[in-house]
Amino acid sequence: MGEFDLIARYFTRPVQRAVLGVGDDCALLAPAPGMQLAISSDMLVEGRHFFADVDPEALGHKALAVNLSDLAACGARPLAFTLALALPRVDEAWLAGFSRGLLALADVHGCELVGGDTTQGPLNICITVFGEVPAGQALLRSGARPGDDIYVSGTLGDARLALEALLGHLTLPADLLARTRLRLERPTPRVALGQALRGVASSAMDVSDGLLGDLSHILKASGGGARIDTHITSNLIAACAYVSSATSPFGSKIIHQATLAGGDDYELVFTAPPDRRDAVAAASLAGNTPVTRIGTVLAQPGLQLVDAQGHLLTNSYASFDHFQ
């Protein structure tokens, strides 16, 4: 099977909203009047971002999900995406699964595949996603102010537990490994919540490399610090009932590492003024996603971690960095 046959069989579909999709040198997009384009790219590399034996359908889902998560953090509605795919060889069974997972998630969010590229080489997936957001309403990292509440959506840490188990660093019961592995391999981009937070959140970012590391980007852009209640974040791990049980071999250090710096959560961390708590609750309902208030933005730089009694804890939790 040649390159163009591969594209035609697995990745060519008629477009509904784009002006022009796959088949020409460029796709054509036309955002609605008064809208701005939101654009983001993410690359997934075999051996760095996923295991060689990962289910190709799950990989197709995740490849698009991590990009949609960036649109969610901006408050944008998905429009379209391009796919650049390097393949070591043509494996039709793999391509069928990968495209099925990729396009199923695309259909859920009305996000059309409009172009890209294929080549031979080590397995590498790069997606560029395009969304639209009303002019001046995009959620940014730079709007957090002292006194703002800090929130996170959904759960934290389960993907990190699954990764550690798959690497052989810890053991999980089979049923728990299956549940946490879903969080690692099939994350849920919080697209509806991001749009519902427009005009409510003062800043936002998606949690891809770990809560503290990603929150620090908001704080740097906004010029402040934060206090995080770790007794609250520890309870946001879906596996909490097991990892905190009397028979669990895991201590608080592992729980904190997973929830505070685990990575691959693809939740939203965002801030909002205290007088917008009802609006945040309404956005949570509209986005069909639970949110939890986990701390406060401070005027002075730095991250403070406190326990249930308000005592300061040592912050030794490093989030993921590709070059460290």
ChimeraX commands (.cxc) that place a marker at each C-alpha (Angstrom):
marker #1 position 0.00,0.00,0.00 radius 0.5
marker #1 position 1.41,3.38,-1.01 radius 0.5
marker #1 position 1.28,6.65,0.91 radius 0.5
marker #1 position -1.71,8.09,-0.90 radius 0.5
marker #1 position -3.65,4.83,-0.77 radius 0.5
marker #1 position -3.00,4.75,2.99 radius 0.5
marker #1 position -4.30,8.30,3.40 radius 0.5
marker #1 position -7.35,7.63,1.25 radius 0.5
marker #1 position -8.27,4.43,3.09 radius 0.5
marker #1 position -7.76,5.46,6.70 radius 0.5
marker #1 position -7.74,9.25,6.95 radius 0.5
marker #1 position -9.85,10.81,4.20 radius 0.5
marker #1 position -13.38,11.88,5.10 radius 0.5
marker #1 position -15.74,14.50,3.71 radius 0.5
marker #1 position -15.65,17.75,5.70 radius 0.5
marker #1 position -18.78,19.45,7.01 radius 0.5
marker #1 position -17.52,22.76,8.43 radius 0.5
marker #1 position -14.11,23.31,6.86 radius 0.5
marker #1 position -14.11,25.03,3.48 radius 0.5
marker #1 position -11.62,22.47,2.11 radius 0.5
marker #1 position -10.19,19.33,3.66 radius 0.5
marker #1 position -7.86,16.48,2.68 radius 0.5
marker #1 position -6.73,16.37,-0.95 radius 0.5
marker #1 position -5.11,19.71,-1.71 radius 0.5
marker #1 position -1.87,21.34,-0.63 radius 0.5
marker #1 position -3.67,23.30,2.10 radius 0.5
marker #1 position -6.92,22.97,4.01 radius 0.5
marker #1 position -9.15,26.03,4.25 radius 0.5
marker #1 position -10.84,27.09,7.48 radius 0.5
marker #1 position -13.24,29.98,7.96 radius 0.5
marker #1 position -13.95,30.84,11.62 radius 0.5
marker #1 position -17.30,32.42,12.31 radius 0.5
marker #1 position -17.49,36.24,12.39 radius 0.5
marker #1 position -16.18,37.66,15.66 radius 0.5
marker #1 position -14.18,34.52,16.44 radius 0.5
marker #1 position -10.44,34.01,16.79 radius 0.5
marker #1 position -8.56,30.83,15.86 radius 0.5
marker #1 position -6.99,28.86,18.71 radius 0.5
marker #1 position -4.16,26.60,17.48 radius 0.5
marker #1 position -2.07,24.00,19.32 radius 0.5
marker #1 position 0.32,21.17,18.39 radius 0.5
marker #1 position 1.40,18.10,20.35 radius 0.5
marker #1 position 3.76,15.30,19.41 radius 0.5
marker #1 position 3.69,11.73,20.70 radius 0.5
marker #1 position 6.87,9.67,20.26 radius 0.5
marker #1 position 7.08,5.91,20.77 radius 0.5
marker #1 position 9.16,5.06,23.82 radius 0.5
marker #1 position 8.80,8.57,25.18 radius 0.5
marker #1 position 5.05,9.11,25.38 radius 0.5
marker #1 position 3.66,5.61,24.92 radius 0.5
marker #1 position 4.70,1.96,25.07 radius 0.5
marker #1 position 5.34,0.05,21.84 radius 0.5
marker #1 position 2.57,-2.44,22.64 radius 0.5
marker #1 position -0.14,0.14,23.40 radius 0.5
marker #1 position -3.55,-0.60,21.89 radius 0.5
marker #1 position -3.54,1.42,18.61 radius 0.5
marker #1 position -7.18,2.46,19.12 radius 0.5
marker #1 position -6.30,3.90,22.53 radius 0.5
marker #1 position -3.27,5.62,21.01 radius 0.5
marker #1 position -5.43,7.23,18.31 radius 0.5
marker #1 position -7.78,8.49,21.01 radius 0.5
marker #1 position -4.98,9.91,23.14 radius 0.5
marker #1 position -3.17,11.55,20.24 radius 0.5
marker #1 position -6.17,13.77,19.60 radius 0.5
marker #1 position -7.28,14.04,23.24 radius 0.5
marker #1 position -4.07,15.75,24.37 radius 0.5
marker #1 position -4.57,18.42,21.70 radius 0.5
marker #1 position -8.25,18.89,22.50 radius 0.5
marker #1 position -7.20,19.38,26.11 radius 0.5
marker #1 position -5.19,22.45,25.04 radius 0.5
marker #1 position -8.27,23.87,23.31 radius 0.5
marker #1 position -10.25,23.20,26.49 radius 0.5
marker #1 position -7.71,25.16,28.53 radius 0.5
marker #1 position -8.20,28.10,26.16 radius 0.5
marker #1 position -12.00,27.86,26.26 radius 0.5
marker #1 position -12.12,27.13,22.53 radius 0.5
marker #1 position -14.56,25.05,20.50 radius 0.5
marker #1 position -12.82,22.44,18.30 radius 0.5
marker #1 position -13.01,22.93,14.53 radius 0.5
marker #1 position -10.44,20.78,12.75 radius 0.5
marker #1 position -7.04,19.11,12.99 radius 0.5
marker #1 position -4.13,17.93,10.88 radius 0.5
marker #1 position -2.18,14.71,11.38 radius 0.5
marker #1 position 1.52,14.17,10.65 radius 0.5
marker #1 position 2.31,10.50,11.02 radius 0.5
marker #1 position 5.66,8.69,10.73 radius 0.5
marker #1 position 5.31,4.91,10.42 radius 0.5
marker #1 position 8.06,2.28,10.45 radius 0.5
marker #1 position 5.96,0.19,8.02 radius 0.5
marker #1 position 2.42,-0.15,6.71 radius 0.5
marker #1 position 0.51,-2.27,9.24 radius 0.5
marker #1 position -3.10,-2.32,8.16 radius 0.5
marker #1 position -4.45,-3.77,11.41 radius 0.5
marker #1 position -2.60,-1.08,13.40 radius 0.5
marker #1 position -3.82,1.68,11.08 radius 0.5
marker #1 position -7.41,0.48,11.29 radius 0.5
marker #1 position -7.34,0.59,15.10 radius 0.5
marker #1 position -5.46,3.89,15.30 radius 0.5
marker #1 position -7.75,5.68,12.85 radius 0.5
marker #1 position -10.83,4.24,14.56 radius 0.5
marker #1 position -9.83,5.63,17.96 radius 0.5
marker #1 position -8.69,8.94,16.47 radius 0.5
marker #1 position -11.81,9.59,14.40 radius 0.5
marker #1 position -14.25,8.37,17.04 radius 0.5
marker #1 position -13.04,11.09,19.43 radius 0.5
marker #1 position -12.99,13.59,16.58 radius 0.5
marker #1 position -16.65,12.85,15.90 radius 0.5
marker #1 position -17.57,13.33,19.56 radius 0.5
marker #1 position -16.19,16.88,19.42 radius 0.5
marker #1 position -17.09,17.76,15.82 radius 0.5
marker #1 position -13.40,18.16,14.98 radius 0.5
marker #1 position -12.62,17.37,11.35 radius 0.5
marker #1 position -9.40,15.86,9.97 radius 0.5
marker #1 position -8.48,18.28,7.17 radius 0.5
marker #1 position -4.91,17.40,6.20 radius 0.5
marker #1 position -1.43,16.38,7.27 radius 0.5
marker #1 position 1.46,14.21,6.11 radius 0.5
marker #1 position 2.72,10.63,6.25 radius 0.5
marker #1 position 6.28,9.33,5.98 radius 0.5
marker #1 position 8.34,6.28,6.87 radius 0.5
marker #1 position 10.36,6.39,10.07 radius 0.5
marker #1 position 10.21,5.68,13.82 radius 0.5
marker #1 position 6.61,5.87,15.04 radius 0.5
marker #1 position 5.83,9.52,15.68 radius 0.5
marker #1 position 2.44,11.25,15.81 radius 0.5
marker #1 position 2.05,15.02,15.57 radius 0.5
marker #1 position -1.36,16.66,15.58 radius 0.5
marker #1 position -2.16,20.33,15.13 radius 0.5
marker #1 position -5.65,21.26,16.26 radius 0.5
marker #1 position -7.67,24.33,15.39 radius 0.5
marker #1 position -10.50,25.80,17.46 radius 0.5
marker #1 position -12.43,29.02,17.68 radius 0.5
marker #1 position -13.12,31.32,20.60 radius 0.5
marker #1 position -14.95,34.65,20.74 radius 0.5
marker #1 position -12.51,37.53,20.31 radius 0.5
marker #1 position -11.15,38.64,23.68 radius 0.5
marker #1 position -12.67,35.70,25.60 radius 0.5
marker #1 position -9.87,33.13,25.42 radius 0.5
marker #1 position -8.77,31.72,28.77 radius 0.5
marker #1 position -5.11,32.60,29.37 radius 0.5
marker #1 position -2.44,31.76,31.92 radius 0.5
marker #1 position -1.83,35.37,32.86 radius 0.5
marker #1 position -5.04,36.42,34.61 radius 0.5
marker #1 position -4.72,34.93,38.10 radius 0.5
marker #1 position -4.87,37.51,40.91 radius 0.5
marker #1 position -4.07,37.33,44.66 radius 0.5
marker #1 position -7.06,35.94,46.54 radius 0.5
marker #1 position -8.37,33.94,43.59 radius 0.5
marker #1 position -9.49,30.40,44.30 radius 0.5
marker #1 position -7.57,27.60,42.59 radius 0.5
marker #1 position -9.57,24.71,41.15 radius 0.5
marker #1 position -8.86,21.46,39.36 radius 0.5
marker #1 position -11.31,19.38,37.37 radius 0.5
marker #1 position -11.91,15.65,37.68 radius 0.5
marker #1 position -9.34,13.40,39.31 radius 0.5
marker #1 position -5.55,13.46,39.58 radius 0.5
marker #1 position -2.80,10.88,39.85 radius 0.5
marker #1 position -4.35,7.72,38.45 radius 0.5
marker #1 position -2.42,7.90,35.18 radius 0.5
marker #1 position 0.84,8.15,37.12 radius 0.5
marker #1 position -0.07,5.09,39.22 radius 0.5
marker #1 position -0.77,3.13,36.04 radius 0.5
marker #1 position 2.54,4.23,34.52 radius 0.5
marker #1 position 4.50,3.21,37.61 radius 0.5
marker #1 position 2.75,-0.18,37.62 radius 0.5
marker #1 position 3.42,-0.76,33.91 radius 0.5
marker #1 position 7.08,0.13,34.47 radius 0.5
marker #1 position 7.22,-2.45,37.27 radius 0.5
marker #1 position 7.88,0.11,40.00 radius 0.5
marker #1 position 4.79,-0.85,42.02 radius 0.5
marker #1 position 2.01,-3.43,41.99 radius 0.5
marker #1 position -1.69,-2.70,41.66 radius 0.5
marker #1 position -4.61,-5.13,41.86 radius 0.5
marker #1 position -5.67,-6.15,38.35 radius 0.5
marker #1 position -9.01,-4.33,38.46 radius 0.5
marker #1 position -7.39,-1.14,39.74 radius 0.5
marker #1 position -4.65,-1.30,37.12 radius 0.5
marker #1 position -7.30,-1.62,34.41 radius 0.5
marker #1 position -9.15,1.47,35.70 radius 0.5
marker #1 position -6.06,3.62,36.12 radius 0.5
marker #1 position -4.68,2.51,32.75 radius 0.5
marker #1 position -7.80,3.94,31.12 radius 0.5
marker #1 position -6.88,7.31,32.60 radius 0.5
marker #1 position -3.36,6.97,31.19 radius 0.5
marker #1 position -4.29,5.78,27.71 radius 0.5
marker #1 position -7.75,7.30,27.14 radius 0.5
marker #1 position -7.84,10.71,28.85 radius 0.5
marker #1 position -10.99,12.82,28.65 radius 0.5
marker #1 position -10.40,16.34,27.30 radius 0.5
marker #1 position -12.54,18.82,29.28 radius 0.5
marker #1 position -13.74,20.72,26.22 radius 0.5
marker #1 position -17.25,21.54,27.46 radius 0.5
marker #1 position -15.96,22.73,30.83 radius 0.5
marker #1 position -13.39,24.99,29.19 radius 0.5
marker #1 position -16.06,26.72,27.14 radius 0.5
marker #1 position -18.33,27.03,30.18 radius 0.5
marker #1 position -15.51,28.77,32.09 radius 0.5
marker #1 position -15.21,31.63,29.60 radius 0.5
marker #1 position -15.99,34.83,31.47 radius 0.5
marker #1 position -15.73,32.98,34.80 radius 0.5
marker #1 position -12.15,31.74,35.19 radius 0.5
marker #1 position -9.40,34.33,35.52 radius 0.5
marker #1 position -6.75,31.91,34.20 radius 0.5
marker #1 position -6.53,28.31,33.05 radius 0.5
marker #1 position -4.18,25.60,31.82 radius 0.5
marker #1 position -4.44,21.89,31.20 radius 0.5
marker #1 position -2.64,19.48,33.52 radius 0.5
marker #1 position -0.35,17.44,31.29 radius 0.5
marker #1 position 3.03,17.42,33.08 radius 0.5
marker #1 position 1.78,17.48,36.68 radius 0.5
marker #1 position -0.40,19.81,38.74 radius 0.5
marker #1 position 2.36,21.79,40.48 radius 0.5
marker #1 position 4.48,22.18,37.37 radius 0.5
marker #1 position 1.58,23.34,35.24 radius 0.5
marker #1 position 0.18,25.61,37.94 radius 0.5
marker #1 position 3.63,27.20,38.21 radius 0.5
marker #1 position 3.26,28.35,34.59 radius 0.5
marker #1 position 0.07,30.18,35.53 radius 0.5
marker #1 position 1.77,31.74,38.53 radius 0.5
marker #1 position 4.79,32.83,36.50 radius 0.5
marker #1 position 2.59,34.40,33.82 radius 0.5
marker #1 position 0.40,36.07,36.43 radius 0.5
marker #1 position 3.17,37.17,38.77 radius 0.5
marker #1 position 2.06,35.48,41.99 radius 0.5
marker #1 position 2.27,32.41,44.17 radius 0.5
marker #1 position -0.12,29.84,45.60 radius 0.5
marker #1 position -1.07,27.82,48.65 radius 0.5
marker #1 position -2.25,24.27,47.89 radius 0.5
marker #1 position -4.18,22.13,50.37 radius 0.5
marker #1 position -2.60,18.70,49.91 radius 0.5
marker #1 position -5.18,16.92,52.06 radius 0.5
marker #1 position -7.70,17.91,49.36 radius 0.5
marker #1 position -5.57,16.97,46.36 radius 0.5
marker #1 position -4.73,13.60,47.94 radius 0.5
marker #1 position -8.42,12.71,47.85 radius 0.5
marker #1 position -8.69,13.51,44.14 radius 0.5
marker #1 position -7.01,10.29,43.08 radius 0.5
marker #1 position -9.72,7.89,41.94 radius 0.5
marker #1 position -7.71,5.05,43.47 radius 0.5
marker #1 position -7.72,6.87,46.82 radius 0.5
marker #1 position -9.74,4.19,48.63 radius 0.5
marker #1 position -7.05,1.62,47.85 radius 0.5
marker #1 position -3.84,3.61,48.13 radius 0.5
marker #1 position -4.86,5.10,51.48 radius 0.5
marker #1 position -6.22,1.88,52.99 radius 0.5
marker #1 position -4.56,0.19,55.93 radius 0.5
marker #1 position -3.47,-2.74,53.74 radius 0.5
marker #1 position -2.02,-0.59,50.97 radius 0.5
marker #1 position 1.77,-0.62,50.60 radius 0.5
marker #1 position 1.71,3.02,49.48 radius 0.5
marker #1 position 2.50,5.92,51.76 radius 0.5
marker #1 position 1.58,9.59,51.50 radius 0.5
marker #1 position 4.76,10.27,49.52 radius 0.5
marker #1 position 3.53,8.17,46.58 radius 0.5
marker #1 position 0.04,9.68,46.77 radius 0.5
marker #1 position 1.44,13.22,46.78 radius 0.5
marker #1 position 3.84,12.43,43.93 radius 0.5
marker #1 position 0.99,11.04,41.83 radius 0.5
marker #1 position -1.52,13.81,42.50 radius 0.5
marker #1 position 0.80,16.81,42.66 radius 0.5
marker #1 position 3.32,15.92,39.96 radius 0.5
marker #1 position 2.09,12.80,38.21 radius 0.5
marker #1 position 1.33,14.08,34.73 radius 0.5
marker #1 position -0.91,12.71,31.96 radius 0.5
marker #1 position -4.07,13.77,33.84 radius 0.5
marker #1 position -5.35,16.16,31.13 radius 0.5
marker #1 position -7.60,17.90,33.60 radius 0.5
marker #1 position -7.94,21.68,33.84 radius 0.5
marker #1 position -6.34,23.76,36.58 radius 0.5
marker #1 position -7.89,27.21,36.75 radius 0.5
marker #1 position -8.43,30.21,38.99 radius 0.5
marker #1 position -11.46,32.37,39.69 radius 0.5
marker #1 position -12.34,35.13,42.18 radius 0.5
marker #1 position -14.11,33.94,45.35 radius 0.5
marker #1 position -17.25,35.87,44.40 radius 0.5
marker #1 position -17.56,33.67,41.28 radius 0.5
marker #1 position -17.95,30.39,43.18 radius 0.5
marker #1 position -21.59,30.03,42.13 radius 0.5
marker #1 position -20.59,30.68,38.51 radius 0.5
marker #1 position -17.85,28.04,38.78 radius 0.5
marker #1 position -20.40,25.57,40.12 radius 0.5
marker #1 position -22.69,26.39,37.20 radius 0.5
marker #1 position -19.82,25.89,34.73 radius 0.5
marker #1 position -19.04,22.54,36.35 radius 0.5
marker #1 position -22.66,21.50,35.86 radius 0.5
marker #1 position -22.76,22.78,32.28 radius 0.5
marker #1 position -19.51,20.99,31.48 radius 0.5
marker #1 position -20.66,17.79,33.18 radius 0.5
marker #1 position -17.35,17.70,35.03 radius 0.5
marker #1 position -16.73,17.93,38.79 radius 0.5
marker #1 position -14.34,20.62,39.98 radius 0.5
marker #1 position -12.63,20.95,43.35 radius 0.5
marker #1 position -11.26,24.04,45.06 radius 0.5
marker #1 position -7.71,23.14,46.13 radius 0.5
marker #1 position -6.04,26.40,47.15 radius 0.5
marker #1 position -5.58,30.13,46.88 radius 0.5
marker #1 position -3.48,32.47,44.75 radius 0.5
marker #1 position -1.00,34.50,46.83 radius 0.5
marker #1 position 0.65,37.83,46.11 radius 0.5
marker #1 position 4.15,36.57,46.97 radius 0.5
marker #1 position 5.83,34.18,44.50 radius 0.5
marker #1 position 6.31,30.53,45.35 radius 0.5
marker #1 position 4.25,27.41,45.97 radius 0.5
marker #1 position 3.21,26.58,49.53 radius 0.5
marker #1 position 1.96,23.09,50.31 radius 0.5
marker #1 position -0.04,22.70,53.53 radius 0.5
marker #1 position -1.58,19.72,55.30 radius 0.5
marker #1 position -5.02,19.47,56.91 radius 0.5
marker #1 position -3.79,21.42,59.95 radius 0.5
marker #1 position -2.32,24.20,57.83 radius 0.5
marker #1 position 1.27,23.13,58.47 radius 0.5
marker #1 position 3.75,23.78,55.69 radius 0.5
marker #1 position 5.11,20.71,53.90 radius 0.5
marker #1 position 8.38,20.36,52.01 radius 0.5
marker #1 position 7.83,20.71,48.29 radius 0.5
marker #1 position 10.04,18.07,46.68 radius 0.5
marker #1 position 7.66,17.08,43.90 radius 0.5
marker #1 position 9.09,17.58,40.42 radius 0.5
marker #1 position 6.74,17.50,37.44 radius 0.5
marker #1 position 7.67,15.97,34.10 radius 0.5
marker #1 position 10.22,17.72,31.92 radius 0.5
marker #1 position 11.29,16.31,28.53 radius 0.5
marker #1 position 14.89,17.44,28.98 radius 0.5
marker #1 position 15.53,16.68,32.65 radius 0.5
marker link #1:1,2 radius 0.2
marker link #1:2,3 radius 0.2
marker link #1:3,4 radius 0.2
marker link #1:4,5 radius 0.2
marker link #1:5,6 radius 0.2
marker link #1:6,7 radius 0.2
marker link #1:7,8 radius 0.2
marker link #1:8,9 radius 0.2
marker link #1:9,10 radius 0.2
marker link #1:10,11 radius 0.2
marker link #1:11,12 radius 0.2
marker link #1:12,13 radius 0.2
marker link #1:13,14 radius 0.2
marker link #1:14,15 radius 0.2
marker link #1:15,16 radius 0.2
marker link #1:16,17 radius 0.2
marker link #1:17,18 radius 0.2
marker link #1:18,19 radius 0.2
marker link #1:19,20 radius 0.2
marker link #1:20,21 radius 0.2
marker link #1:21,22 radius 0.2
marker link #1:22,23 radius 0.2
marker link #1:23,24 radius 0.2
marker link #1:24,25 radius 0.2
marker link #1:25,26 radius 0.2
marker link #1:26,27 radius 0.2
marker link #1:27,28 radius 0.2
marker link #1:28,29 radius 0.2
marker link #1:29,30 radius 0.2
marker link #1:30,31 radius 0.2
marker link #1:31,32 radius 0.2
marker link #1:32,33 radius 0.2
marker link #1:33,34 radius 0.2
marker link #1:34,35 radius 0.2
marker link #1:35,36 radius 0.2
marker link #1:36,37 radius 0.2
marker link #1:37,38 radius 0.2
marker link #1:38,39 radius 0.2
marker link #1:39,40 radius 0.2
marker link #1:40,41 radius 0.2
marker link #1:41,42 radius 0.2
marker link #1:42,43 radius 0.2
marker link #1:43,44 radius 0.2
marker link #1:44,45 radius 0.2
marker link #1:45,46 radius 0.2
marker link #1:46,47 radius 0.2
marker link #1:47,48 radius 0.2
marker link #1:48,49 radius 0.2
marker link #1:49,50 radius 0.2
marker link #1:50,51 radius 0.2
marker link #1:51,52 radius 0.2
marker link #1:52,53 radius 0.2
marker link #1:53,54 radius 0.2
marker link #1:54,55 radius 0.2
marker link #1:55,56 radius 0.2
marker link #1:56,57 radius 0.2
marker link #1:57,58 radius 0.2
marker link #1:58,59 radius 0.2
marker link #1:59,60 radius 0.2
marker link #1:60,61 radius 0.2
marker link #1:61,62 radius 0.2
marker link #1:62,63 radius 0.2
marker link #1:63,64 radius 0.2
marker link #1:64,65 radius 0.2
marker link #1:65,66 radius 0.2
marker link #1:66,67 radius 0.2
marker link #1:67,68 radius 0.2
marker link #1:68,69 radius 0.2
marker link #1:69,70 radius 0.2
marker link #1:70,71 radius 0.2
marker link #1:71,72 radius 0.2
marker link #1:72,73 radius 0.2
marker link #1:73,74 radius 0.2
marker link #1:74,75 radius 0.2
marker link #1:75,76 radius 0.2
marker link #1:76,77 radius 0.2
marker link #1:77,78 radius 0.2
marker link #1:78,79 radius 0.2
marker link #1:79,80 radius 0.2
marker link #1:80,81 radius 0.2
marker link #1:81,82 radius 0.2
marker link #1:82,83 radius 0.2
marker link #1:83,84 radius 0.2
marker link #1:84,85 radius 0.2
marker link #1:85,86 radius 0.2
marker link #1:86,87 radius 0.2
marker link #1:87,88 radius 0.2
marker link #1:88,89 radius 0.2
marker link #1:89,90 radius 0.2
marker link #1:90,91 radius 0.2
marker link #1:91,92 radius 0.2
marker link #1:92,93 radius 0.2
marker link #1:93,94 radius 0.2
marker link #1:94,95 radius 0.2
marker link #1:95,96 radius 0.2
marker link #1:96,97 radius 0.2
marker link #1:97,98 radius 0.2
marker link #1:98,99 radius 0.2
marker link #1:99,100 radius 0.2
marker link #1:100,101 radius 0.2
marker link #1:101,102 radius 0.2
marker link #1:102,103 radius 0.2
marker link #1:103,104 radius 0.2
marker link #1:104,105 radius 0.2
marker link #1:105,106 radius 0.2
marker link #1:106,107 radius 0.2
marker link #1:107,108 radius 0.2
marker link #1:108,109 radius 0.2
marker link #1:109,110 radius 0.2
marker link #1:110,111 radius 0.2
marker link #1:111,112 radius 0.2
marker link #1:112,113 radius 0.2
marker link #1:113,114 radius 0.2
marker link #1:114,115 radius 0.2
marker link #1:115,116 radius 0.2
marker link #1:116,117 radius 0.2
marker link #1:117,118 radius 0.2
marker link #1:118,119 radius 0.2
marker link #1:119,120 radius 0.2
marker link #1:120,121 radius 0.2
marker link #1:121,122 radius 0.2
marker link #1:122,123 radius 0.2
marker link #1:123,124 radius 0.2
marker link #1:124,125 radius 0.2
marker link #1:125,126 radius 0.2
marker link #1:126,127 radius 0.2
marker link #1:127,128 radius 0.2
marker link #1:128,129 radius 0.2
marker link #1:129,130 radius 0.2
marker link #1:130,131 radius 0.2
marker link #1:131,132 radius 0.2
marker link #1:132,133 radius 0.2
marker link #1:133,134 radius 0.2
marker link #1:134,135 radius 0.2
marker link #1:135,136 radius 0.2
marker link #1:136,137 radius 0.2
marker link #1:137,138 radius 0.2
marker link #1:138,139 radius 0.2
marker link #1:139,140 radius 0.2
marker link #1:140,141 radius 0.2
marker link #1:141,142 radius 0.2
marker link #1:142,143 radius 0.2
marker link #1:143,144 radius 0.2
marker link #1:144,145 radius 0.2
marker link #1:145,146 radius 0.2
marker link #1:146,147 radius 0.2
marker link #1:147,148 radius 0.2
marker link #1:148,149 radius 0.2
marker link #1:149,150 radius 0.2
marker link #1:150,151 radius 0.2
marker link #1:151,152 radius 0.2
marker link #1:152,153 radius 0.2
marker link #1:153,154 radius 0.2
marker link #1:154,155 radius 0.2
marker link #1:155,156 radius 0.2
marker link #1:156,157 radius 0.2
marker link #1:157,158 radius 0.2
marker link #1:158,159 radius 0.2
marker link #1:159,160 radius 0.2
marker link #1:160,161 radius 0.2
marker link #1:161,162 radius 0.2
marker link #1:162,163 radius 0.2
marker link #1:163,164 radius 0.2
marker link #1:164,165 radius 0.2
marker link #1:165,166 radius 0.2
marker link #1:166,167 radius 0.2
marker link #1:167,168 radius 0.2
marker link #1:168,169 radius 0.2
marker link #1:169,170 radius 0.2
marker link #1:170,171 radius 0.2
marker link #1:171,172 radius 0.2
marker link #1:172,173 radius 0.2
marker link #1:173,174 radius 0.2
marker link #1:174,175 radius 0.2
marker link #1:175,176 radius 0.2
marker link #1:176,177 radius 0.2
marker link #1:177,178 radius 0.2
marker link #1:178,179 radius 0.2
marker link #1:179,180 radius 0.2
marker link #1:180,181 radius 0.2
marker link #1:181,182 radius 0.2
marker link #1:182,183 radius 0.2
marker link #1:183,184 radius 0.2
marker link #1:184,185 radius 0.2
marker link #1:185,186 radius 0.2
marker link #1:186,187 radius 0.2
marker link #1:187,188 radius 0.2
marker link #1:188,189 radius 0.2
marker link #1:189,190 radius 0.2
marker link #1:190,191 radius 0.2
marker link #1:191,192 radius 0.2
marker link #1:192,193 radius 0.2
marker link #1:193,194 radius 0.2
marker link #1:194,195 radius 0.2
marker link #1:195,196 radius 0.2
marker link #1:196,197 radius 0.2
marker link #1:197,198 radius 0.2
marker link #1:198,199 radius 0.2
marker link #1:199,200 radius 0.2
marker link #1:200,201 radius 0.2
marker link #1:201,202 radius 0.2
marker link #1:202,203 radius 0.2
marker link #1:203,204 radius 0.2
marker link #1:204,205 radius 0.2
marker link #1:205,206 radius 0.2
marker link #1:206,207 radius 0.2
marker link #1:207,208 radius 0.2
marker link #1:208,209 radius 0.2
marker link #1:209,210 radius 0.2
marker link #1:210,211 radius 0.2
marker link #1:211,212 radius 0.2
marker link #1:212,213 radius 0.2
marker link #1:213,214 radius 0.2
marker link #1:214,215 radius 0.2
marker link #1:215,216 radius 0.2
marker link #1:216,217 radius 0.2
marker link #1:217,218 radius 0.2
marker link #1:218,219 radius 0.2
marker link #1:219,220 radius 0.2
marker link #1:220,221 radius 0.2
marker link #1:221,222 radius 0.2
marker link #1:222,223 radius 0.2
marker link #1:223,224 radius 0.2
marker link #1:224,225 radius 0.2
marker link #1:225,226 radius 0.2
marker link #1:226,227 radius 0.2
marker link #1:227,228 radius 0.2
marker link #1:228,229 radius 0.2
marker link #1:229,230 radius 0.2
marker link #1:230,231 radius 0.2
marker link #1:231,232 radius 0.2
marker link #1:232,233 radius 0.2
marker link #1:233,234 radius 0.2
marker link #1:234,235 radius 0.2
marker link #1:235,236 radius 0.2
marker link #1:236,237 radius 0.2
marker link #1:237,238 radius 0.2
marker link #1:238,239 radius 0.2
marker link #1:239,240 radius 0.2
marker link #1:240,241 radius 0.2
marker link #1:241,242 radius 0.2
marker link #1:242,243 radius 0.2
marker link #1:243,244 radius 0.2
marker link #1:244,245 radius 0.2
marker link #1:245,246 radius 0.2
marker link #1:246,247 radius 0.2
marker link #1:247,248 radius 0.2
marker link #1:248,249 radius 0.2
marker link #1:249,250 radius 0.2
marker link #1:250,251 radius 0.2
marker link #1:251,252 radius 0.2
marker link #1:252,253 radius 0.2
marker link #1:253,254 radius 0.2
marker link #1:254,255 radius 0.2
marker link #1:255,256 radius 0.2
marker link #1:256,257 radius 0.2
marker link #1:257,258 radius 0.2
marker link #1:258,259 radius 0.2
marker link #1:259,260 radius 0.2
marker link #1:260,261 radius 0.2
marker link #1:261,262 radius 0.2
marker link #1:262,263 radius 0.2
marker link #1:263,264 radius 0.2
marker link #1:264,265 radius 0.2
marker link #1:265,266 radius 0.2
marker link #1:266,267 radius 0.2
marker link #1:267,268 radius 0.2
marker link #1:268,269 radius 0.2
marker link #1:269,270 radius 0.2
marker link #1:270,271 radius 0.2
marker link #1:271,272 radius 0.2
marker link #1:272,273 radius 0.2
marker link #1:273,274 radius 0.2
marker link #1:274,275 radius 0.2
marker link #1:275,276 radius 0.2
marker link #1:276,277 radius 0.2
marker link #1:277,278 radius 0.2
marker link #1:278,279 radius 0.2
marker link #1:279,280 radius 0.2
marker link #1:280,281 radius 0.2
marker link #1:281,282 radius 0.2
marker link #1:282,283 radius 0.2
marker link #1:283,284 radius 0.2
marker link #1:284,285 radius 0.2
marker link #1:285,286 radius 0.2
marker link #1:286,287 radius 0.2
marker link #1:287,288 radius 0.2
marker link #1:288,289 radius 0.2
marker link #1:289,290 radius 0.2
marker link #1:290,291 radius 0.2
marker link #1:291,292 radius 0.2
marker link #1:292,293 radius 0.2
marker link #1:293,294 radius 0.2
marker link #1:294,295 radius 0.2
marker link #1:295,296 radius 0.2
marker link #1:296,297 radius 0.2
marker link #1:297,298 radius 0.2
marker link #1:298,299 radius 0.2
marker link #1:299,300 radius 0.2
marker link #1:300,301 radius 0.2
marker link #1:301,302 radius 0.2
marker link #1:302,303 radius 0.2
marker link #1:303,304 radius 0.2
marker link #1:304,305 radius 0.2
marker link #1:305,306 radius 0.2
marker link #1:306,307 radius 0.2
marker link #1:307,308 radius 0.2
marker link #1:308,309 radius 0.2
marker link #1:309,310 radius 0.2
marker link #1:310,311 radius 0.2
marker link #1:311,312 radius 0.2
marker link #1:312,313 radius 0.2
marker link #1:313,314 radius 0.2
marker link #1:314,315 radius 0.2
marker link #1:315,316 radius 0.2
marker link #1:316,317 radius 0.2
marker link #1:317,318 radius 0.2
marker link #1:318,319 radius 0.2
marker link #1:319,320 radius 0.2
marker link #1:320,321 radius 0.2
marker link #1:321,322 radius 0.2
marker link #1:322,323 radius 0.2
marker link #1:323,324 radius 0.2
view
